Amino acid sequence: MDDILRESEAMVSLRAEVPAPLLASMRLFIDSHPNWDQYRLVQAALAGFLVQNGATSRALTRCYLRNIFPNQPGFRAG
């Protein structure tokens, strides 16, 4: 799948309905962690879920790590 999903591909928008308690928790987290925004949080959550549930794509793992550890240059696209 790494051949299909290239990190250099363009981003796509995602629109989803989110239950109110989840949205409230997201807002509380973002308010408490100013270095996070909704985009980083959703990317990390989706990538983390997929990695924890068996996805083996290096690009996906790198996406997860890049969002969790943004200051680590080894996780950047390259």
C-alpha positions as CSV (number, residue, x, y, z in Angstrom):
1,M,0.0,0.0,0.0
2,D,3.0,2.3,0.4
3,D,3.3,2.4,-3.4
4,I,-0.3,3.6,-3.6
5,L,-0.3,6.1,-0.7
6,R,2.5,8.6,-1.1
7,E,3.1,11.2,1.6
8,S,3.6,13.8,-1.1
9,E,0.0,13.4,-2.4
10,A,-2.4,16.3,-1.8
11,M,-4.5,16.4,1.3
12,V,-8.2,15.8,1.0
13,S,-11.0,17.4,3.1
14,L,-13.1,15.2,5.3
15,R,-16.5,16.1,6.6
16,A,-18.1,14.0,9.3
17,E,-20.9,14.3,11.8
18,V,-19.4,14.0,15.3
19,P,-21.5,13.3,18.5
20,A,-21.7,16.3,20.8
21,P,-19.8,14.7,23.7
22,L,-16.9,13.9,21.3
23,L,-16.8,17.4,19.9
24,A,-16.9,18.8,23.4
25,S,-13.9,16.6,24.5
26,M,-12.0,17.6,21.4
27,R,-12.6,21.3,22.1
28,L,-11.5,20.9,25.7
29,F,-8.3,19.1,24.6
30,I,-7.5,21.7,22.0
31,D,-8.1,24.5,24.5
32,S,-5.8,22.9,27.0
33,H,-3.1,22.1,24.4
34,P,-2.5,25.2,22.2
35,N,0.0,23.4,20.0
36,W,-2.8,21.1,18.8
37,D,-5.6,22.0,16.4
38,Q,-8.5,20.0,15.1
39,Y,-6.6,18.9,12.0
40,R,-3.7,17.5,13.9
41,L,-5.9,15.8,16.5
42,V,-8.1,14.1,13.8
43,Q,-5.0,13.0,11.8
44,A,-3.3,11.6,14.9
45,A,-6.5,9.8,16.0
46,L,-7.3,8.2,12.7
47,A,-3.7,7.2,12.0
48,G,-3.3,5.9,15.6
49,F,-6.5,3.9,15.3
50,L,-5.4,2.3,12.0
51,V,-1.9,1.5,13.3
52,Q,-3.2,0.0,16.5
53,N,-5.6,-2.2,14.4
54,G,-3.1,-3.7,12.1
55,A,-2.4,-1.2,9.3
56,T,1.2,-1.8,8.3
57,S,1.8,1.2,6.0
58,R,5.1,3.0,6.8
59,A,3.6,6.2,5.5
60,L,0.6,5.8,7.9
61,T,2.9,5.1,10.8
62,R,5.0,8.1,9.9
63,C,1.9,10.3,9.7
64,Y,0.9,9.1,13.2
65,L,4.4,9.7,14.7
66,R,4.7,13.1,12.9
67,N,1.5,14.3,14.6
68,I,2.4,12.9,18.0
69,F,6.0,14.2,17.9
70,P,6.0,17.2,15.5
71,N,9.5,18.4,16.5
72,Q,11.2,15.2,15.6
73,P,12.7,15.6,12.1
74,G,13.0,11.9,11.5
75,F,9.2,11.6,11.1
76,R,8.9,14.2,8.4
77,A,8.1,13.3,4.8
78,G,11.2,12.9,2.8
